[in-house]
Structure formats: structure tokens, C-alpha cells
Amino acid sequence: MPSSDTLSLLVRYGPWAVITGASSGIGYQYARELARQGLNVVLVARRQNVLDRLAGELRDLCGVKVRVIAVDLSTPTAVTEISRLTDDLNIGLLINNAGAAQYGSFLSDGEDYHTCVLNVNVVSPIALARSLGGKMSKRRRGGIIFTSSTAAALVPYFATYAASKSCISNFARLLRFELRPFGIDVLCVEPGFVETEMGLVMVNDIDIRKLTPCSRPVSAERVAKEALARLGVASEFTPGSIPRLSNMFVRILPTRLRLRLFSWQIRKVMTPEMRDELVPAERQTE
Ligand SMILES: NC(=O)c1ccc[n+]([C@@H]2O[C@H](COP(=O)([O-])OP(=O)(O)OC[C@H]3O[C@@H](n4cnc5c(N)ncnc54)[C@H](OP(=O)(O)O)[C@@H]3O)[C@@H](O)[C@H]2O)c1
């Protein structure tokens, strides 16, 4: 028997939800939670075999319909492909969750890599919101979640990633204002550290959880559940009370101090070789 929050999510955003980055981490938990609450789900990511396995699990456990779309969101045709393969579905909820990370010296990664981060984190989510949001507006109801990051508060050595998240956070704020008259709820989720394939606990043999109280990870399950509960209520949200307070605190710091603080933290988990890449050779002995 569905509970009242089940009914509410189904009524507000059902019967179909699209989740990008559903093959692992936070996206996987969104898919499980939505299926548990009775929504049919479209699972999007690159790894077809992982998505197929999850689809079978959700059909068996929750009795919902599941469609798998294996695409690379860094490619220019990805969103057109998703729109084409979902054209027959009544989609009320879009969870833009897939993300690509970049960490280390900006100059040491190839140009293609930075373009890929921007395509996955910014270009595709905006194009998907445009495509599926258009249909939601005709029904006068729907929901869109954007997965940003606390890194949107400007984290050095994550320049492209942090800038992409900053862009998507601002985009979500603006879109929320614009789509509200059409009955579409928009939420920007800014998680702190989450233990997933991307949010590694061990980096270069250093346990990130021990660095600061704020670096204790929140579970992917908690991020998904709390975000779904905030959709239609808040405009932006950081799951977990410590990451939320820390995110509020860093944003009131002067930019210069904020950059120094993050830079000090991040250098701690870099190898000596990575740290060397951050300064020109002639200054390394200074
Ligand atoms: N973990 C953290 O600490 C943390 C903190 C703040 C924000 N976030 C954000 O949370 C979101 C989810 O990340 P996560 O932590 O759950 O990491 P994750 O477990 O690595 O999940 C990333 C998902 O994105 C998909 N993906 C990556 N590149 C893709 C591409 N080019 N095309 C299609 N799908 C792609 C991956 O699937 P395939 O590999 O199968 O394609 C995977 O399903 C991301 O937007 C991330 O920036 C994470």
C-alpha cells in the first residue's frame, strides 16, 4: 500500500522519471527511491550492462516499468537521442545527476577533457531541461533536479569542475523563477562529500574522511532521499547538516580567504608530483 508521500510524488511528478548518471552512486539511489515510490524510470548513463542489471532489479523489486538508454552525455547527439527514445512517455520528473570531475593542475589535462566536463555537467543538463521541460510545461506540472556541488563555491585545482557546478547552480536558480508559473518545480542540490565512485574516500593513500569534520561523507542514499523530499519546497539544498553549515559558512568568507582555505585542503591530498605541476619549474626550489 503506498504511503502519502508516495502518492504525492507519483501525483506531482509521475508516471515517468528520467535519471541521468543512474548506473552508480547518487543516481543509482535516485532510481531505487523513485521506483520504490512507484514511478517508472528511464535510466541514463554509458554502461549498458550496469543499467540493464539495475533495470532488472527495479522491475523485480518494485514492479515498475524501466527503460534503459546507454549514451555518452559528452557527445552532441546525446540529448536528441534521449528525447527521441522517450518521446512516447509521459515524463514528469527529470533528474540531471550525471557528472564528470576534473582535479589537479588545469594545464596538465588535455583540452578535450575540459570540454567533456563542461558538456556532461552543463551543456547536456540544460539541453535536457529544455527538451523535457517543454513537455512538462504543456501539462502544467513537473519537476527538475540539478546536481551541483559545494565545489560551486569556487574550489581551486578543480577549476573546470567547480566553474561548471557554479554555472549549473545559477542556471537552476534562474530556471526555478522562470518555470514556476508553468507548475514546474526546480531544485538545485549541492552535495558536499559523498562516498561514491567519484567521491573517493582514499586519494593518493590519504583518507579524506580524516582531513576535517566537513570531509565526513554523506551517503548517496541520504542525498537522493533528502533531495526528493525538498523538491517543490526549496530552491537549493545541501544534504547533511555539517556540509550544509559548512557550505553556508564558506560562502560568507572573502573570496581570497576561501581560495586559500580550499587550496590548503586540496594540496594535502596531492602527490608531490601533482604539487610540482602547480608551479613553474624555476620556482619549485624557492
Ligand atoms: N561524490 C561526491 O562527493 C559529489 C559531491 C558533490 C557533487 N557530486 C555530483 O553528484 C553527481 C553524481 O556523482 P556520484 O558522486 O554519484 O558519482 P558516480 O558514482 O561516479 O556517478 C556518476 C554517474 O555519472 C555517469 N556519467 C559520467 N560521465 C558520463 C557521461 N559522459 N555520459 C553519461 N553518463 C555519465 C556515470 O555513469 P557511466 O560511467 O556508466 O556513464 C555515473 O552513473 C555528479 O554530478 C557529481 O558531480 C558528487
The ligand as an ORCA input file, in Angstrom:
! r2SCAN-3c Opt
* xyz 0 1
  N      30.623     12.173     -4.804
  C      30.746     13.413     -4.367
  O      31.480     13.690     -3.397
  C      29.948     14.528     -5.025
  C      29.920     15.772     -4.384
  C      29.198     16.811     -4.959
  C      28.518     16.609     -6.151
  N      28.563     15.394     -6.756
  C      27.831     15.251     -8.026
  O      26.905     14.191     -7.900
  C      26.622     13.666     -9.197
  C      26.683     12.152     -9.136
  O      28.002     11.745     -8.845
  P      28.347     10.497     -7.908
  O      29.087     11.001     -6.741
  O      27.147      9.680     -7.699
  O      29.456      9.772     -8.800
  P      29.454      8.411     -9.597
  O      29.056      7.276     -8.739
  O      30.791      8.363    -10.261
  O      28.308      8.639    -10.683
  C      28.481      9.421    -11.831
  C      27.413      8.987    -12.826
  O      27.501      9.803    -13.991
  C      27.569      8.963    -15.136
  N      28.372      9.591    -16.165
  C      29.627     10.110    -16.039
  N      30.052     10.567    -17.218
  C      29.051     10.352    -18.109
  C      28.898     10.579    -19.499
  N      29.879     11.140    -20.223
  N      27.738     10.219    -20.096
  C      26.750      9.638    -19.382
  N      26.829      9.394    -18.059
  C      27.974      9.736    -17.437
  C      28.224      7.662    -14.628
  O      27.811      6.551    -15.409
  P      28.681      5.792    -16.512
  O      30.098      5.744    -16.029
  O      28.016      4.442    -16.602
  O      28.495      6.602    -17.745
  C      27.589      7.547    -13.250
  O      26.337      6.928    -13.336
  C      27.638     14.300    -10.142
  O      27.013     15.337    -10.855
  C      28.687     14.875     -9.216
  O      29.350     15.982     -9.777
  C      29.260     14.341     -6.227
*
